[in-house]
Amino acid sequence: MNYKNLTKIATNALRRNKFRTILTMLGIIIGVGSVIAMLSIGEASKLSIREEMSSMGTNMIFVMPGSQQRGGVVMGNSNAKSLSLSDVEALRKETTNLTAVSPQVSTSGQAVNGNLNWPTSIYGGNTEYLGIRKFEIEDGRLFTERDIKSLAKVCLVGKTVVENLFDENVDPVGQTIRFNGIPLKIIGVLKEKGENGMGMDQDNMIIAPYTSVQRRMLAISHIQSIYASAVSEEKSEAAIREIETILRREHKLKDGADDDFQVRSQAEMVEMVSSISDMLTMLLGAIAAISLLVGGIGIMNIMFVSVTERTKEIGLRMSVGGRGTDILTQFLIEAVLLSILGGILGILLGLLLSYLATTLLNMPFVVMGQAIALSFLVCSFIGIFFGWYPARKASNLNPIDALRHE
């Protein structure tokens, strides 16, 4: 059996019907291209989200009040009142794995400057809050402990708020805006952070002393959440255990009683989001892979047509000494060539689509070597699997009947 000659015969057969060959490969091209593009975009999305969330500090820990179960999943309840300033003080004094602790209270509303207004949110924290949340001041200063104790009407604003409430040439520092009717003097502007991995604008916010938000705007005595920074990401688990022990004692919870708070780390959130992203990527990849099956069926159909059209040629070859295995191998080679050539073009298409998509979405371009290698294997398998039956049919033809075929 001369594989070189058989490959040459198979190649010439495909060249004689170029248009049909291209249409046959189209299903494989689209299928492979879709799979690679989906997997690459999904991986790029996961990396982008991880980078964004990690930029907020992987050693960040937050405590939410209350607990409730939905479908077996325990979730925080922002309306609960189980957290207080005494909890913050206890954590600050007793924990050895935390470097900073801050209460947080927040609300949404309208920020107004003259005849301009903008919907935004205000967050209240202490002097350590910006460091925990990885915010930096570009212009102006941070509020002081004295501002916190006096419930001072001062604030820091993000770039989005500045752009929508002030003209381009106006310095916002020193200006007074109103939030839900309460005047606030701007003492600083936050450095721009852009959107996070969830698409939320991190610059559309106001930060003020927590006492001002808590008492003047919300009229509450409890706090809505606690933010803290662990000594390092490796110490996050130890810090969480410390927080849980201290808060259970502060809240006088008996052994066996459920916590009335939830403690989560940023690293935990990053892993959870990555897991969800992986699941969605695999789902999209599986959906895209259906077109590979369609492409394989297309190859089988075309091979059947090819066997029917070339029945007389097959009979002639067999009458001059061609064996059934030679005919079988020739048609298998044709099917494999169709699928592999389609796979190569599909890989190029997939890489192009993923590059364009990640560029437009401002995400890192990821080339998944595993996906490319898997595509070659799948394409070869499709060529053999869907080409076998038509090739076997061709090899089993009776030479005399084949020569009489019209």
DRENDO-1510 file (C-alpha; in Angstrom, 1 decimal, always signed):
<recs>
REC; n; res; u; v; w
REC; 1; MET; +0.0; +0.0; +0.0 .
REC; 2; ASN; +1.6; +3.2; -1.2 .
REC; 3; TYR; +0.3; +6.0; +1.2 .
REC; 4; LYS; +2.1; +8.7; -0.8 .
REC; 5; ASN; +0.3; +7.8; -4.0 .
REC; 6; LEU; -3.0; +7.4; -2.2 .
REC; 7; THR; -2.6; +10.8; -0.6 .
REC; 8; LYS; -1.8; +12.3; -4.0 .
REC; 9; ILE; -4.9; +10.7; -5.5 .
REC; 10; ALA; -7.0; +12.0; -2.6 .
REC; 11; THR; -5.6; +15.5; -2.9 .
REC; 12; ASN; -6.3; +15.6; -6.7 .
REC; 13; ALA; -9.9; +14.4; -6.0 .
REC; 14; LEU; -10.4; +17.3; -3.6 .
REC; 15; ARG; -8.9; +19.8; -6.0 .
REC; 16; ARG; -11.2; +18.7; -8.9 .
REC; 17; ASN; -14.2; +19.9; -6.8 .
REC; 18; LYS; -12.8; +23.0; -5.0 .
REC; 19; PHE; -16.1; +24.7; -4.4 .
REC; 20; ARG; -17.7; +21.6; -2.9 .
REC; 21; THR; -14.5; +21.0; -0.8 .
REC; 22; ILE; -14.6; +24.5; +0.6 .
REC; 23; LEU; -18.4; +24.2; +1.5 .
REC; 24; THR; -17.7; +20.8; +3.2 .
REC; 25; MET; -14.9; +22.3; +5.3 .
REC; 26; LEU; -17.0; +25.3; +6.2 .
REC; 27; GLY; -18.8; +23.4; +9.0 .
REC; 28; ILE; -15.5; +22.3; +10.5 .
REC; 29; ILE; -14.1; +25.8; +10.1 .
REC; 30; ILE; -17.0; +27.4; +11.9 .
REC; 31; GLY; -17.1; +24.7; +14.6 .
REC; 32; VAL; -13.4; +24.9; +15.5 .
REC; 33; GLY; -13.3; +28.7; +15.2 .
REC; 34; SER; -16.3; +29.0; +17.5 .
REC; 35; VAL; -14.9; +26.6; +20.1 .
REC; 36; ILE; -11.4; +28.3; +20.2 .
REC; 37; ALA; -12.9; +31.8; +20.2 .
REC; 38; MET; -15.3; +30.9; +23.1 .
REC; 39; LEU; -12.7; +29.2; +25.2 .
REC; 40; SER; -10.1; +32.0; +24.6 .
REC; 41; ILE; -12.6; +34.8; +25.3 .
REC; 42; GLY; -13.8; +32.9; +28.4 .
REC; 43; GLU; -10.3; +32.5; +29.7 .
REC; 44; ALA; -9.5; +36.2; +28.9 .
REC; 45; SER; -12.6; +37.2; +30.8 .
REC; 46; LYS; -11.6; +35.1; +33.8 .
REC; 47; LEU; -8.1; +36.6; +33.9 .
REC; 48; SER; -9.5; +40.1; +33.5 .
REC; 49; ILE; -11.9; +39.6; +36.4 .
REC; 50; ARG; -9.2; +38.1; +38.6 .
REC; 51; GLU; -6.9; +41.0; +37.9 .
REC; 52; GLU; -9.6; +43.6; +38.6 .
REC; 53; MET; -10.6; +41.9; +41.8 .
REC; 54; SER; -7.0; +41.3; +42.9 .
REC; 55; SER; -6.3; +45.0; +42.4 .
REC; 56; MET; -8.8; +45.6; +45.2 .
REC; 57; GLY; -6.5; +43.6; +47.5 .
REC; 58; THR; -6.6; +39.8; +47.8 .
REC; 59; ASN; -5.9; +40.2; +51.5 .
REC; 60; MET; -9.2; +42.2; +52.0 .
REC; 61; ILE; -11.8; +40.7; +54.3 .
REC; 62; PHE; -15.3; +41.9; +54.8 .
REC; 63; VAL; -17.9; +41.1; +57.4 .
REC; 64; MET; -21.6; +41.3; +56.5 .
REC; 65; PRO; -24.4; +41.3; +59.2 .
REC; 66; GLY; -27.0; +38.6; +59.7 .
REC; 67; SER; -27.5; +35.4; +57.8 .
REC; 68; GLN; -30.3; +33.8; +55.8 .
REC; 69; GLN; -30.7; +30.7; +53.7 .
REC; 70; ARG; -31.9; +30.7; +50.1 .
REC; 71; GLY; -31.9; +27.3; +48.5 .
REC; 72; GLY; -29.5; +26.0; +51.1 .
REC; 73; VAL; -27.0; +28.9; +50.4 .
REC; 74; VAL; -26.3; +31.1; +53.4 .
REC; 75; MET; -26.2; +34.8; +52.4 .
REC; 76; GLY; -25.7; +38.0; +54.3 .
REC; 77; ASN; -28.6; +40.3; +55.1 .
REC; 78; SER; -27.8; +44.0; +54.7 .
REC; 79; ASN; -30.9; +45.0; +56.7 .
REC; 80; ALA; -29.7; +43.1; +59.8 .
REC; 81; LYS; -28.3; +45.1; +62.8 .
REC; 82; SER; -25.9; +42.6; +64.3 .
REC; 83; LEU; -22.7; +44.7; +63.7 .
REC; 84; SER; -21.7; +47.7; +65.8 .
REC; 85; LEU; -18.8; +50.0; +66.4 .
REC; 86; SER; -17.8; +47.9; +69.5 .
REC; 87; ASP; -17.2; +45.0; +67.1 .
REC; 88; VAL; -14.8; +47.1; +65.1 .
REC; 89; GLU; -12.9; +48.2; +68.3 .
REC; 90; ALA; -12.7; +44.6; +69.5 .
REC; 91; LEU; -11.2; +43.5; +66.2 .
REC; 92; ARG; -8.8; +46.4; +66.1 .
REC; 93; LYS; -7.5; +45.6; +69.7 .
REC; 94; GLU; -7.5; +41.8; +69.7 .
REC; 95; THR; -6.6; +40.5; +66.2 .
REC; 96; THR; -3.0; +39.7; +65.4 .
REC; 97; ASN; -3.6; +39.0; +61.7 .
REC; 98; LEU; -5.2; +42.2; +60.7 .
REC; 99; THR; -3.4; +45.5; +59.7 .
REC; 100; ALA; -6.5; +47.7; +59.3 .
REC; 101; VAL; -10.2; +47.7; +60.2 .
REC; 102; SER; -12.9; +50.1; +59.2 .
REC; 103; PRO; -16.7; +50.2; +59.5 .
REC; 104; GLN; -18.7; +50.9; +56.4 .
REC; 105; VAL; -22.1; +52.4; +55.9 .
REC; 106; SER; -23.5; +53.4; +52.5 .
REC; 107; THR; -26.6; +54.7; +50.7 .
REC; 108; SER; -27.5; +55.9; +47.2 .
REC; 109; GLY; -29.0; +59.1; +46.1 .
REC; 110; GLN; -28.5; +62.3; +44.0 .
REC; 111; ALA; -25.5; +64.5; +44.2 .
REC; 112; VAL; -26.3; +68.1; +43.2 .
REC; 113; ASN; -24.1; +71.0; +42.2 .
REC; 114; GLY; -26.1; +74.1; +41.1 .
REC; 115; ASN; -28.3; +73.0; +38.2 .
REC; 116; LEU; -26.3; +69.8; +37.7 .
REC; 117; ASN; -27.1; +66.5; +39.4 .
REC; 118; TRP; -25.9; +62.9; +39.2 .
REC; 119; PRO; -27.0; +59.6; +40.7 .
REC; 120; THR; -24.3; +58.0; +42.8 .
REC; 121; SER; -23.6; +56.3; +46.1 .
REC; 122; ILE; -21.9; +57.5; +49.2 .
REC; 123; TYR; -19.7; +55.3; +51.4 .
REC; 124; GLY; -18.7; +56.0; +55.0 .
REC; 125; GLY; -15.5; +54.7; +56.5 .
REC; 126; ASN; -12.7; +55.7; +58.9 .
REC; 127; THR; -9.2; +56.9; +58.1 .
REC; 128; GLU; -8.1; +53.3; +57.2 .
REC; 129; TYR; -10.9; +52.7; +54.7 .
REC; 130; LEU; -9.1; +54.0; +51.6 .
REC; 131; GLY; -6.1; +51.8; +52.3 .
REC; 132; ILE; -8.2; +48.7; +52.7 .
REC; 133; ARG; -10.2; +49.3; +49.5 .
REC; 134; LYS; -7.0; +50.3; +47.6 .
REC; 135; PHE; -8.2; +53.8; +46.8 .
REC; 136; GLU; -5.8; +56.7; +46.4 .
REC; 137; ILE; -6.2; +60.5; +46.6 .
REC; 138; GLU; -5.1; +62.4; +43.5 .
REC; 139; ASP; -5.8; +65.9; +44.8 .
REC; 140; GLY; -6.6; +67.2; +48.2 .
REC; 141; ARG; -6.5; +65.4; +51.5 .
REC; 142; LEU; -8.2; +62.6; +53.6 .
REC; 143; PHE; -10.6; +63.4; +56.4 .
REC; 144; THR; -9.2; +63.2; +59.9 .
REC; 145; GLU; -10.2; +61.5; +63.2 .
REC; 146; ARG; -11.4; +64.9; +64.3 .
REC; 147; ASP; -13.7; +65.1; +61.2 .
REC; 148; ILE; -15.1; +61.6; +62.2 .
REC; 149; LYS; -15.8; +62.6; +65.8 .
REC; 150; SER; -17.4; +65.9; +64.8 .
REC; 151; LEU; -19.6; +64.3; +62.1 .
REC; 152; ALA; -18.0; +66.8; +59.6 .
REC; 153; LYS; -19.8; +67.5; +56.3 .
REC; 154; VAL; -16.7; +66.7; +54.2 .
REC; 155; CYS; -16.1; +64.2; +51.4 .
REC; 156; LEU; -13.9; +62.7; +48.8 .
REC; 157; VAL; -15.3; +62.3; +45.3 .
REC; 158; GLY; -14.5; +60.0; +42.4 .
REC; 159; LYS; -13.7; +61.2; +38.8 .
REC; 160; THR; -17.1; +60.2; +37.4 .
REC; 161; VAL; -18.9; +62.5; +40.0 .
REC; 162; VAL; -16.4; +65.3; +39.2 .
REC; 163; GLU; -17.0; +65.0; +35.4 .
REC; 164; ASN; -20.8; +65.1; +35.8 .
REC; 165; LEU; -21.1; +67.9; +38.4 .
REC; 166; PHE; -18.3; +70.3; +37.4 .
REC; 167; ASP; -17.1; +72.0; +34.3 .
REC; 168; GLU; -13.8; +70.9; +32.9 .
REC; 169; ASN; -11.7; +73.9; +34.2 .
REC; 170; VAL; -13.2; +74.0; +37.7 .
REC; 171; ASP; -11.2; +72.6; +40.6 .
REC; 172; PRO; -13.7; +70.6; +42.7 .
REC; 173; VAL; -11.6; +70.7; +45.9 .
REC; 174; GLY; -13.1; +73.3; +48.2 .
REC; 175; GLN; -16.4; +73.3; +46.4 .
REC; 176; THR; -19.7; +72.3; +48.2 .
REC; 177; ILE; -22.1; +69.8; +46.7 .
REC; 178; ARG; -25.4; +68.4; +48.2 .
REC; 179; PHE; -26.1; +64.7; +48.6 .
REC; 180; ASN; -29.8; +63.9; +49.3 .
REC; 181; GLY; -30.2; +67.5; +50.5 .
REC; 182; ILE; -27.1; +67.5; +52.9 .
REC; 183; PRO; -24.3; +69.9; +52.0 .
REC; 184; LEU; -20.8; +68.3; +51.8 .
REC; 185; LYS; -17.5; +70.1; +51.2 .
REC; 186; ILE; -15.1; +68.3; +48.8 .
REC; 187; ILE; -11.7; +68.0; +50.4 .
REC; 188; GLY; -10.2; +65.5; +48.0 .
REC; 189; VAL; -10.5; +63.8; +44.6 .
REC; 190; LEU; -9.9; +60.1; +44.2 .
REC; 191; LYS; -7.5; +58.7; +41.6 .
REC; 192; GLU; -9.3; +57.1; +38.7 .
REC; 193; LYS; -9.8; +53.3; +38.9 .
REC; 194; GLY; -12.2; +52.7; +36.0 .
REC; 195; GLU; -14.6; +49.8; +35.8 .
REC; 196; ASN; -14.1; +46.6; +37.8 .
REC; 197; GLY; -14.5; +43.0; +36.4 .
REC; 198; MET; -18.2; +43.2; +37.0 .
REC; 199; GLY; -18.6; +46.3; +34.8 .
REC; 200; MET; -19.3; +48.6; +37.8 .
REC; 201; ASP; -17.8; +52.1; +37.7 .
REC; 202; GLN; -15.4; +52.4; +40.6 .
REC; 203; ASP; -15.2; +56.2; +40.1 .
REC; 204; ASN; -18.9; +56.9; +40.6 .
REC; 205; MET; -18.8; +57.3; +44.4 .
REC; 206; ILE; -18.4; +59.6; +47.3 .
REC; 207; ILE; -16.5; +58.7; +50.4 .
REC; 208; ALA; -17.2; +60.5; +53.7 .
REC; 209; PRO; -16.6; +59.9; +57.5 .
REC; 210; TYR; -18.7; +57.0; +58.5 .
REC; 211; THR; -20.3; +59.0; +61.4 .
REC; 212; SER; -21.6; +61.6; +58.9 .
REC; 213; VAL; -23.2; +59.0; +56.7 .
REC; 214; GLN; -24.4; +57.0; +59.7 .
REC; 215; ARG; -26.0; +59.8; +61.7 .
REC; 216; ARG; -26.8; +62.6; +59.2 .
REC; 217; MET; -28.0; +60.5; +56.3 .
REC; 218; LEU; -29.1; +57.1; +57.5 .
REC; 219; ALA; -30.0; +58.0; +61.1 .
REC; 220; ILE; -28.9; +54.6; +62.4 .
REC; 221; SER; -26.6; +53.6; +65.3 .
REC; 222; HIS; -25.4; +50.2; +63.9 .
REC; 223; ILE; -23.0; +49.7; +61.0 .
REC; 224; GLN; -23.8; +47.9; +57.8 .
REC; 225; SER; -20.5; +46.0; +57.3 .
REC; 226; ILE; -16.9; +45.8; +58.3 .
REC; 227; TYR; -13.9; +46.0; +56.0 .
REC; 228; ALA; -10.4; +44.8; +57.1 .
REC; 229; SER; -7.0; +44.0; +55.6 .
REC; 230; ALA; -5.1; +40.8; +56.6 .
REC; 231; VAL; -1.4; +40.9; +57.1 .
REC; 232; SER; -1.0; +39.0; +53.9 .
REC; 233; GLU; -3.1; +36.8; +51.6 .
REC; 234; GLU; -1.6; +33.7; +53.3 .
REC; 235; LYS; -2.9; +34.9; +56.7 .
REC; 236; SER; -6.4; +35.6; +55.4 .
REC; 237; GLU; -7.8; +32.2; +56.7 .
REC; 238; ALA; -6.2; +32.7; +60.1 .
REC; 239; ALA; -7.6; +36.3; +60.2 .
REC; 240; ILE; -11.1; +35.0; +59.3 .
REC; 241; ARG; -10.9; +32.5; +62.2 .
REC; 242; GLU; -9.9; +35.2; +64.6 .
REC; 243; ILE; -12.7; +37.5; +63.4 .
REC; 244; GLU; -15.3; +34.7; +63.8 .
REC; 245; THR; -14.1; +33.9; +67.3 .
REC; 246; ILE; -14.1; +37.5; +68.5 .
REC; 247; LEU; -17.5; +38.4; +67.0 .
REC; 248; ARG; -19.2; +35.2; +68.4 .
REC; 249; ARG; -17.9; +36.3; +71.8 .
REC; 250; GLU; -19.0; +39.9; +71.3 .
REC; 251; HIS; -22.4; +38.8; +70.2 .
REC; 252; LYS; -22.7; +36.3; +73.1 .
REC; 253; LEU; -23.5; +33.4; +70.8 .
REC; 254; LYS; -23.8; +30.0; +72.5 .
REC; 255; ASP; -21.9; +27.0; +71.3 .
REC; 256; GLY; -23.8; +25.4; +68.4 .
REC; 257; ALA; -25.7; +28.6; +67.6 .
REC; 258; ASP; -25.5; +29.9; +64.0 .
REC; 259; ASP; -23.4; +33.0; +63.4 .
REC; 260; ASP; -25.4; +36.2; +63.0 .
REC; 261; PHE; -22.7; +37.5; +60.6 .
REC; 262; GLN; -20.8; +36.4; +57.5 .
REC; 263; VAL; -17.1; +36.7; +56.9 .
REC; 264; ARG; -15.7; +36.6; +53.4 .
REC; 265; SER; -12.3; +37.2; +51.9 .
REC; 266; GLN; -11.5; +38.8; +48.6 .
REC; 267; ALA; -9.4; +35.7; +47.6 .
REC; 268; GLU; -12.5; +33.6; +48.2 .
REC; 269; MET; -14.6; +35.9; +46.0 .
REC; 270; VAL; -11.9; +35.7; +43.3 .
REC; 271; GLU; -12.0; +31.9; +43.3 .
REC; 272; MET; -15.8; +31.8; +43.3 .
REC; 273; VAL; -16.0; +34.2; +40.3 .
REC; 274; SER; -13.3; +32.2; +38.5 .
REC; 275; SER; -15.2; +29.0; +39.1 .
REC; 276; ILE; -18.4; +30.5; +37.7 .
REC; 277; SER; -16.5; +31.9; +34.7 .
REC; 278; ASP; -15.0; +28.4; +34.0 .
REC; 279; MET; -18.4; +26.9; +34.1 .
REC; 280; LEU; -19.9; +29.4; +31.7 .
REC; 281; THR; -16.9; +29.1; +29.4 .
REC; 282; MET; -17.2; +25.3; +29.2 .
REC; 283; LEU; -20.9; +25.6; +28.6 .
REC; 284; LEU; -20.4; +28.1; +25.7 .
REC; 285; GLY; -17.6; +25.8; +24.3 .
REC; 286; ALA; -19.9; +22.8; +24.4 .
REC; 287; ILE; -22.6; +24.7; +22.6 .
REC; 288; ALA; -20.1; +25.8; +19.9 .
REC; 289; ALA; -18.9; +22.2; +19.6 .
REC; 290; ILE; -22.3; +21.2; +18.3 .
REC; 291; SER; -21.3; +22.8; +15.0 .
REC; 292; LEU; -18.4; +20.4; +14.8 .
REC; 293; LEU; -20.8; +17.6; +14.9 .
REC; 294; VAL; -22.8; +19.3; +12.0 .
REC; 295; GLY; -19.5; +19.6; +10.1 .
REC; 296; GLY; -18.8; +15.9; +10.6 .
REC; 297; ILE; -22.2; +15.0; +9.2 .
REC; 298; GLY; -21.5; +17.3; +6.3 .
REC; 299; ILE; -18.3; +15.4; +5.5 .
REC; 300; MET; -20.2; +12.1; +5.6 .
REC; 301; ASN; -22.8; +13.4; +3.2 .
REC; 302; ILE; -20.2; +14.7; +0.8 .
REC; 303; MET; -18.2; +11.4; +0.9 .
REC; 304; PHE; -21.4; +9.5; +0.1 .
REC; 305; VAL; -22.0; +11.7; -2.9 .
REC; 306; SER; -18.3; +11.4; -3.9 .
REC; 307; VAL; -18.5; +7.5; -3.7 .
REC; 308; THR; -21.7; +7.6; -5.9 .
REC; 309; GLU; -20.1; +10.0; -8.5 .
REC; 310; ARG; -16.9; +8.0; -8.7 .
REC; 311; THR; -18.3; +4.5; -8.7 .
REC; 312; LYS; -17.1; +3.8; -12.2 .
REC; 313; GLU; -13.6; +5.1; -11.3 .
REC; 314; ILE; -13.6; +2.8; -8.3 .
REC; 315; GLY; -14.6; -0.2; -10.5 .
REC; 316; LEU; -11.8; +0.6; -13.0 .
REC; 317; ARG; -9.1; +0.8; -10.2 .
REC; 318; MET; -10.3; -2.5; -8.7 .
REC; 319; SER; -10.4; -4.2; -12.1 .
REC; 320; VAL; -6.7; -3.4; -12.7 .
REC; 321; GLY; -5.6; -4.8; -9.3 .
REC; 322; GLY; -6.6; -2.2; -6.8 .
REC; 323; ARG; -7.5; -3.7; -3.4 .
REC; 324; GLY; -10.5; -2.9; -1.2 .
REC; 325; THR; -8.1; -1.6; +1.5 .
REC; 326; ASP; -6.5; +0.8; -1.0 .
REC; 327; ILE; -10.0; +2.2; -1.9 .
REC; 328; LEU; -10.9; +2.4; +1.8 .
REC; 329; THR; -7.6; +4.2; +2.7 .
REC; 330; GLN; -8.0; +6.7; -0.2 .
REC; 331; PHE; -11.5; +7.8; +0.9 .
REC; 332; LEU; -10.4; +7.9; +4.5 .
REC; 333; ILE; -7.5; +10.2; +3.6 .
REC; 334; GLU; -9.9; +12.5; +1.7 .
REC; 335; ALA; -12.1; +12.7; +4.8 .
REC; 336; VAL; -9.2; +13.3; +7.1 .
REC; 337; LEU; -7.7; +16.0; +4.8 .
REC; 338; LEU; -11.1; +17.8; +4.7 .
REC; 339; SER; -11.4; +17.8; +8.5 .
REC; 340; ILE; -7.7; +18.7; +9.2 .
REC; 341; LEU; -7.6; +21.5; +6.6 .
REC; 342; GLY; -10.9; +22.8; +8.0 .
REC; 343; GLY; -9.5; +22.5; +11.5 .
REC; 344; ILE; -6.4; +24.6; +10.6 .
REC; 345; LEU; -8.5; +27.3; +9.0 .
REC; 346; GLY; -10.9; +27.1; +12.0 .
REC; 347; ILE; -8.0; +27.6; +14.4 .
REC; 348; LEU; -6.9; +30.7; +12.5 .
REC; 349; LEU; -10.5; +32.0; +12.4 .
REC; 350; GLY; -10.9; +31.4; +16.2 .
REC; 351; LEU; -7.6; +33.2; +17.0 .
REC; 352; LEU; -8.7; +36.1; +14.9 .
REC; 353; LEU; -12.1; +36.3; +16.5 .
REC; 354; SER; -10.7; +36.1; +20.0 .
REC; 355; TYR; -8.1; +38.7; +19.3 .
REC; 356; LEU; -10.7; +41.1; +17.9 .
REC; 357; ALA; -13.1; +40.5; +20.8 .
REC; 358; THR; -10.5; +40.8; +23.5 .
REC; 359; THR; -9.1; +44.0; +21.9 .
REC; 360; LEU; -12.6; +45.6; +21.7 .
REC; 361; LEU; -13.5; +44.5; +25.3 .
REC; 362; ASN; -10.1; +45.6; +26.6 .
REC; 363; MET; -9.2; +42.2; +27.9 .
REC; 364; PRO; -5.9; +40.2; +27.6 .
REC; 365; PHE; -5.5; +38.1; +24.5 .
REC; 366; VAL; -5.1; +34.5; +25.5 .
REC; 367; VAL; -3.9; +31.7; +23.2 .
REC; 368; MET; -5.1; +28.4; +24.7 .
REC; 369; GLY; -2.6; +25.7; +23.5 .
REC; 370; GLN; -4.8; +22.9; +25.0 .
REC; 371; ALA; -7.8; +24.1; +22.9 .
REC; 372; ILE; -5.6; +24.1; +19.7 .
REC; 373; ALA; -4.2; +20.7; +20.4 .
REC; 374; LEU; -7.6; +19.3; +21.2 .
REC; 375; SER; -9.0; +20.8; +17.9 .
REC; 376; PHE; -6.4; +18.8; +15.9 .
REC; 377; LEU; -7.3; +15.6; +17.7 .
REC; 378; VAL; -11.1; +16.2; +17.3 .
REC; 379; CYS; -10.7; +17.1; +13.6 .
REC; 380; SER; -8.7; +13.9; +13.0 .
REC; 381; PHE; -11.3; +11.9; +14.9 .
REC; 382; ILE; -14.2; +13.5; +12.9 .
REC; 383; GLY; -12.5; +12.7; +9.6 .
REC; 384; ILE; -12.0; +9.0; +10.5 .
REC; 385; PHE; -15.3; +8.6; +12.2 .
REC; 386; PHE; -17.5; +10.2; +9.6 .
REC; 387; GLY; -15.4; +9.1; +6.7 .
REC; 388; TRP; -15.2; +5.4; +7.6 .
REC; 389; TYR; -18.7; +4.3; +6.5 .
REC; 390; PRO; -18.6; +5.9; +3.1 .
REC; 391; ALA; -15.1; +4.7; +2.5 .
REC; 392; ARG; -16.1; +1.2; +3.6 .
REC; 393; LYS; -19.0; +1.3; +1.2 .
REC; 394; ALA; -16.6; +2.3; -1.6 .
REC; 395; SER; -14.2; -0.6; -0.8 .
REC; 396; ASN; -17.0; -3.2; -0.8 .
REC; 397; LEU; -18.2; -2.3; -4.4 .
REC; 398; ASN; -18.3; -5.2; -6.9 .
REC; 399; PRO; -15.9; -4.2; -9.7 .
REC; 400; ILE; -18.2; -5.4; -12.5 .
REC; 401; ASP; -21.3; -3.7; -11.0 .
REC; 402; ALA; -19.2; -0.5; -10.5 .
REC; 403; LEU; -18.0; -0.5; -14.2 .
REC; 404; ARG; -21.7; -0.9; -15.4 .
REC; 405; HIS; -22.8; +2.0; -13.1 .
REC; 406; GLU; -24.2; +5.0; -15.1 .
</recs>
